[in-house]
Amino acid sequence: GVGRASYLQGSPLRIADLKRAKLGHAAALFLLTTKGTAEEYKQSIDAQVILFTLSAHQYSPEVPIFVQVLLPANVPALYEVGASSVVCVSQLRTELLACACYCRGIHTLITNLVTSHNPPARGCAPWLEEYTHGARHQIYEVPKAIPAELSGVPFRRFCLDVYRKTHLTVLGVRRVQNGVILLNPPNYDLKEGDGLFLLALSWKLAKRGVLAALAALNLPSEALVVSFQSDAHQQLKRNSAVQGRA
């Protein structure tokens, strides 16, 4: 059911295992490599991941495949065999360090957004409590968040109003016309039905915050149709897919 993870033993190279995992009904497939793999084994592990991707894509071409790879040189090959998105941790680490040269702290911000943090212990230093509070925030999406009353409002002004009213940080929008994601668009006017991406401690707080922002902007709460789900919640409602782990 929703909220549970099912573990299946098998191989993405076997059609029977792909059927058993109901890959054809999955929202997405994630192929992950083992963290800390020794240098001499990285190429063989990547070769396995390439085969897993090819097998899964041939079985169910419509399911997006998100892949983690160990060596940057193998990224193009994964796109050739059907991967939708490829992440190379070593390459990403290098790019973040380069970005930190002209944007101090960007590597810490990105790391905190993709890492889970527990609440700070009682009696800890004030600076640590403040840091942990910020690090616990994650990115959530509110689909179809913009009502007709806000159509035409500049994105930058809307972000400022939301922050002043609720202290929520709006990061970007998903355009209702084509689903394109715009991060901090400087000259974009909101359209009815646009989705919002924002930082919050939980999806419940994000939902309450958007409703509170609408109320503070003198808009009726029923103007917002909140079918709020983060990507993680959407995936839990779909059948599990095979994960390739070396």
N, C-alpha and C positions, 0 to 999 in steps of 0.2 A: 504494500500500500504506500500512500504518500508519506514521505519522511523516513522510509526504510531503504537500505542499500542491499541489493542481492549480489552475492559473489558466485560466479560460475567458473568452473575449471574447464579450460579448453584452449583452442587456438583459432585466431582469426583466419588461418589458412584452410580451415575445414568448414565447408558449407553447412554441415550439420550443426556445428557450434554457432555459426552466425544465425541460423534459423532459431536455435534454442534461445539465443540472446535477443531475438526479435529485432535484429538490426534494421529491418525494413520499416519498423514502426518507431524507430528512435528519433529523438529531436537532434541528436548530434553524437558523434563518436570521438572519443579522446584517446589517443595513443601516447602513452607516457614512457619515458626511459628511466633507468635506475640512476638515482643521484649518486655521485661518487664513483662512477665506473672508471676502472683503470684505463690509462691511455692506450695500452696495447689492445684493448677490447672494444674501443669506441666505434671503430669502423664496422666490425661485425655486428654490433648492436644496431647501428644505423641501417645496415643492410637488412636486418630482420624487420625493422620498422617500415622500410620501403616496401618490402613484400607484404606486410600486414595492410598497409595503406592501399596497395594495388588490389589485393584480394577483396577488401571491404568496398572499395569504390566500384569494382566490377559487379559485386553482388547487389549493391544498393547505391546507384550513382547519385540519387537525390539527397542522400543524407550527408550533411557537411562533416568533414573530418578535420579535427584539430590535432596537430602532431607536435611532439617535442623531440628534438634531434640533438645529438651531442656534438657533431662537427659542422661548422658553417658551410663547408664545401658540399655537403649533401642536401642542403636546402633546395636548390633548383630541381634535383631529381624527385623530391617529394611532391613538388607542384606538378611535375610532369605526369606522375602516376595518380593524381586526383586529390591531393590534399587541398583543403580550403584555406587553411592558415597553418604556418609553421613557425615554431619558436625554438631558437637555439639559445640556451641559457648563457653560454660563454660569449656569444655575439651580443646578446642583450646587455650583459654586464659591461662589456667594453663600450657600447654605445651610451649607457647610462653614465659611465665615468667621463666620457667625452662631453656629454651634456652638462655635467656638473661643473665643467670649466667655465661655462658662461651663464649657468643658472644654479647658484649654490643651493644645495639641499635637495635637488630634484631626485637624486638616487634614493635618498631616505624617504621622500614622499611616495615614490612608486613602490618601493619595497613595503612600506606600511600598508598600501592599498591592496596588495596581493598577499598579505600575511595576516593571520588571525592573532588577536591579542586578547589576553584576559584582563579583567578589571584590576587596577593596582591594589596592592595589599594595604590594609588600614595602617595609618600612621606613617606612610611613606613620605618622602620629601615632596614639597609642593610642586617643584618643577617636574618630578617624575609623574605625579598624578596628572598634571596638565598635559604632559607629553603622551601618556598612555591614553588619556581621553581622546586626544586627536588621532592617535594611531588606530583606535578601535573603529573609526569610521570606515564605511565601505561605499561602493558606488551602486546605486539602485536606479531602476528605470520605472517611471510612471507613464504607462502608455496612454495616449489620447488624453493628455492632461489639460490641454488648453481649450477652454470653452469659447463659444462665439463672442462673448463679451470682451475677451482679450485679443481677439484677432486684430492684427495691425500694430500691436504694441511692440516697441523695440525690445529686442532680447536683453540688451544691457540694462535698460531701465527696469525691466521685469525682475532681473537677477538682483538688482540693488533693493527693490521693494521687498522681495521675498526674504533677503538676508536681514533687512531692518526689522521685519515683522516676526520672523521665526528663527533667525540665525542659521538657516539652511543655505548651503552653497550649491547653486545650480551650475552644472558643468557644461551642458549642451542640450541639444534637441535632436529628436528624430523626426525628419520632415514627413508629414502625412502624405504628401504627393507620391514620393518614391522610396521612402524608408531610409534615405541617406542620413547618416549621423553627422552633425555639425558640432564641433567642440568650440565653445566660446566664440560664436560667430559675431564679429564686431558690428556688421551693418545688416543684420537679419531682423525682419519683422515677423513676429509670431503668427501662425496660422491656426485656425480652428482644427483641432484633432492632432496637433503636434504632440509628441511625447517629450518627457523631460528626463534628463540624467542629473542626479544630485548626490551629494554626500550626506550620509546619515548613519546613526548607530544601529538602526534596524529598519526593516521595511515598514513596521507598524509606525515608528516615529516619522518616517518619511511620508507615509500616507497622512498622518495627523498634521504634519507640518504643511503639506500642500493645501489641505482643507483649511487650516488656520490662516494661511496666506490669502486664500480666496476670500475668506470672511473679513480679513483685515482690509482687503481691497474693495470692500462693499459689494462682493459678488455672492450670490446664493450658492451654498455648498452643493445643491443639486445640479448646478451648472457643470460640475466636474464629474465625469464618469470614471471612477477609479476602479479599474480591474487590475490593481497593482500586483505585479509579480516580478521578482528579480529573475535573472537567468537561471539561478540555482533552483528556484521554486518551479519554474517551467520544466526543467529537466527532471525533477522528481516526479512530475505527473506523467512523464513518458516512460516507456519501458527502457530498462537498462541496456547498454550496449557493451560490446566486448572491449576491454581495455588491454592493450598489449603492453606487458611489463616484462622486461628482460630479467 
